[in-house]
Amino acid sequence: MSNQQRNVLSPESYLTPNLFITEYDGKVPGYAQEQQRNGMQLGQDSHTIMIDQFGLWFAHKLDRGMVAGGDERIGVHANTADLLRGFLASPASIVIQRFENGARAYHCIKQCNHPSVMRHIFPTTVFDLNLFAPMWRETTEEQYQHYLNCVPPAGYRANAFLSGEPYTHDGEGRGIYLAGKKEGERYFAKLMTAEEFRKGK
């Protein structure tokens, strides 16, 4: 798969591993199963698997370390579709990086369901702010209620709130707050400015 072919695909295409089968798959007996096991294990040990615009992957570990895939590219090297199957079957989130309008953009196509991450969501939102870009991360009702009630919220909208105290400030001096939202029976958290919250981001 060329980079041009890859960039035509939507980020959600990574939810369909068969799109990334290569001509090299099936050449080595047992390698498909090994790659899927590798993906599962990496996902068990990580809160986020990031795949960049070239198909390179990076596993961000629960202990805050990182494992990089070296030159291995999804959809280019042998049985990387099986590696992706392992990622998808694991508890880790999957984030796809693209260049859009001249800047990096990040799309979370699969949420993390590691209980330890969901029960303590704030470090992951800080990770996003510092390394990727803020994005909605799934959490628990208990975490949602905690941040809703620990201090009076700075803002409300339908099924969403902005916490009352900023975590930090951006380069323009604007406060960056933890926001929470409820979608059906699921709960999410994300760091953002008050302006972004008012715009419904």
C-alpha positions in Angstrom: 0.0 0.0 0.0 1.4 3.4 -1.0 1.1 6.5 1.1 -1.2 8.0 -1.5 -3.5 5.0 -1.3 -3.4 5.1 2.5 -4.3 8.8 2.7 -7.4 8.2 0.6 -8.7 5.8 3.3 -10.7 7.2 6.2 -9.1 6.8 9.7 -11.9 4.3 10.4 -10.6 2.1 7.7 -8.1 0.7 10.3 -11.1 -1.0 11.9 -11.1 -3.3 8.9 -7.7 -5.2 8.9 -8.4 -7.0 5.6 -7.8 -3.7 3.8 -4.2 -3.9 4.9 -3.3 -7.4 3.7 -0.1 -7.5 1.7 1.4 -9.7 -1.0 3.8 -10.9 1.6 1.2 -12.4 4.0 1.1 -16.1 4.3 4.7 -16.7 3.2 6.0 -17.8 6.6 3.9 -20.5 8.4 2.6 -19.4 11.8 3.7 -15.7 11.4 0.1 -14.5 11.1 -0.7 -15.9 14.5 2.5 -14.6 16.0 1.8 -11.1 14.7 -1.8 -11.2 16.1 -0.4 -12.3 19.5 2.1 -9.5 19.4 -0.6 -7.0 18.8 -2.8 -8.3 21.6 0.1 -8.3 24.0 1.2 -4.7 23.1 -2.4 -3.6 23.5 -2.7 -5.3 26.9 0.3 -3.4 28.1 -0.7 0.0 26.5 -3.3 2.6 26.8 -2.9 3.9 23.2 -1.7 2.6 19.9 -1.0 5.4 17.5 -0.6 4.7 13.8 0.8 7.6 11.8 0.2 8.8 8.2 2.8 6.4 6.9 1.4 3.4 8.7 4.2 3.4 11.4 2.9 2.3 14.8 3.7 3.4 18.4 2.5 1.7 21.5 2.2 4.1 24.5 2.5 1.9 27.6 0.5 1.9 30.8 3.7 2.6 32.7 4.1 5.7 30.4 6.9 4.2 28.4 6.7 3.7 24.6 7.4 0.9 22.2 7.9 1.9 18.5 7.5 -0.5 15.6 10.7 0.6 14.0 10.3 0.5 10.2 7.3 -1.9 10.3 4.3 -0.2 8.5 0.7 -1.4 8.6 -0.3 -2.5 5.1 3.3 -2.6 3.8 5.1 -5.3 5.7 4.1 -8.9 6.1 1.2 -9.8 8.3 0.8 -6.3 9.7 -3.0 -6.8 9.1 -2.8 -9.5 11.7 -0.8 -7.2 14.0 -3.7 -4.7 13.6 -6.2 -7.4 14.4 -4.4 -7.9 17.7 -4.4 -4.2 18.4 -8.2 -4.1 17.7 -8.9 -7.1 20.0 -6.9 -5.6 22.9 -8.1 -3.1 25.5 -5.9 -0.2 24.1 -7.3 2.7 22.3 -6.3 3.3 18.6 -5.5 6.8 17.4 -4.8 7.5 13.7 -2.6 10.5 12.9 -3.1 12.4 9.6 -2.0 15.6 8.1 -5.1 17.7 7.4 -5.0 21.3 6.2 -1.2 21.5 6.8 -1.3 20.3 10.4 -1.3 17.0 12.3 -4.8 15.7 13.2 -5.6 12.8 15.5 -8.6 10.5 15.3 -9.5 8.1 18.1 -11.2 5.3 16.3 -11.3 2.9 19.2 -11.6 3.8 22.9 -9.4 2.3 25.6 -11.3 -0.1 28.0 -8.5 -0.8 30.4 -10.3 -0.5 33.8 -7.3 1.1 35.4 -7.3 3.8 32.7 -11.0 4.4 32.7 -11.1 4.7 36.5 -8.3 7.3 36.5 -8.8 9.2 33.2 -7.1 12.5 34.0 -3.5 11.3 33.2 -4.6 10.2 29.8 -6.2 13.5 29.0 -2.9 15.2 30.0 -1.0 12.8 27.8 -3.2 13.8 24.8 -2.7 17.5 25.5 1.1 17.1 25.7 1.7 14.6 23.0 -1.2 14.4 20.5 -4.1 16.8 20.7 -7.1 16.8 23.2 -9.6 14.1 22.3 -12.6 12.6 24.0 -11.5 9.6 26.1 -14.0 7.1 27.6 -14.2 7.0 31.4 -16.5 5.8 34.1 -19.7 7.3 35.6 -17.8 7.6 38.9 -15.1 9.7 37.3 -17.6 11.8 35.5 -19.5 12.5 38.7 -16.3 13.2 40.6 -15.2 15.9 38.2 -18.7 17.3 37.9 -19.1 17.7 41.7 -15.6 18.3 43.1 -15.9 22.0 42.4 -18.7 24.1 40.9 -18.5 23.7 37.1 -17.4 26.7 35.0 -19.9 25.8 32.3 -22.8 23.5 31.3 -24.4 22.3 28.1 -26.7 19.4 27.3 -25.2 16.3 29.0 -21.8 18.0 29.4 -19.9 20.2 31.8 -16.6 22.2 32.1 -14.8 21.7 35.5 -14.5 24.8 37.7 -10.7 25.1 37.9 -8.2 25.1 35.0 -5.5 22.4 34.9 -3.1 24.8 33.1 -3.1 27.6 30.6 -2.2 27.7 26.9 0.3 30.0 25.2 -2.3 32.8 25.0 -3.1 32.6 28.7 -6.4 30.9 28.3 -7.4 28.3 30.9 -7.5 24.7 29.9 -10.1 22.7 31.8 -11.3 19.1 32.0 -14.6 18.7 30.3 -17.0 15.8 30.7 -19.8 14.6 28.5 -22.4 11.8 28.6 -23.5 9.9 25.5 -26.2 7.4 26.2 -24.8 5.3 29.0 -21.2 6.1 28.2 -19.0 8.9 29.7 -16.1 10.8 28.3 -13.5 13.4 29.3 -11.2 15.8 27.5 -9.1 18.9 28.2 -10.2 22.1 26.4 -10.6 25.8 26.8 -13.8 27.5 27.8 -14.1 28.9 24.2 -13.9 25.4 22.8 -16.5 24.2 25.2 -18.9 27.0 24.2 -18.4 26.0 20.5 -19.4 22.5 21.3 -16.1 20.8 20.7 
